[in-house]
Amino acid sequence: MSSTRNKLIKILEKTRNEYVSGQFLSEELNISRAAIWKHMKELEKDGYEIEGKSKKGYRILKSPEKLSENTVQWGLNTKWLGKKVIHKPTTASTQHIAHQLAQESAPHGTIIIADEQTAGKGRMNRKWHSTAGKGIWMSILLRPEILPYLAPQLTLLTATVLADVLSKDTTIEPKIKWPNDILINSKKTAGILTEMQAEQDQIQYVVIGIGINVNQTTSDIPENINSKATSLQIETNNAFDITNLIQHILQTFENAYDAYIKNGFPNVKDKWESYGFRIGETIQIKTIKKNWHATFLGIAEDGALLTKAEDEEIKRLYSAEIDWYKEGEDKHVN
């Protein structure tokens, strides 16, 4: 989206229900009255209802419900995140687009969103079902000035952002299942996929993919995963405004990211553990060589899972097959 369109939307947002003269807009944006009219027509294509009156100017009567670059920008209160938004009605994966844009020098804070993904994926290339118009399918392009080994902290930070937003925007109590799943009532509602391009001592860019089941009904959840996946609507019996939810996530993410860059990981770690699924409880861990039970203590600074075995030895785990569920519950593992 052009910077001119961004500025126009900000002005119209501040003066909602009031007329803004074409002359004022022309002077503020340094473009012709004819160019202003063309921008208004582009907004109307997105579903905005705009009234234009001679000698009075323009005013917004109604904003659209559909997702678009313009509707995400409308009311988005961020300093750097989402200043460039790419929206696709349908795409294979927002991650693919983000990588391509990153290699074409797209700026830090670029957002890619889609109504539908046809080849969405999570960790370990697991398929993610991205129902058209029913969820948030989004990637965030970052160019953080941190060392590559710290990149996993961004996954944990993102998880706390999603948990914070869901706890504030709904009546539910989300939990984070290490390292990147958001659970409601022990069922997966959201996932995070972090991918990075880096040299040994420098990150070129990070792409954080976020998938959230928002307005799916039970019939939208594939039968083979309906015992372990859910949506916000299923859990609350309420439909949600996806655009508003995206804006809340972006605003919360920007604040959390800026605080992390300034203050480091300790506060993120504490918040993650406040939402941590099964912290203080026994989990079953399986590797190629060994199968054992341990107490889940929390996370380490590098994102590793901290456990204490029966022999009191504390171990850091970076990858393992973990059974998080107690006897009698639906069984699914990392």
Summary of the structure (lengths in Angstrom):
residues: 334
radius of gyration: 22.1
end to end distance: 38.7
largest distance: 81.4
contacts: 1040
relative contact order: 0.10
helix: 34%
strand: 29%
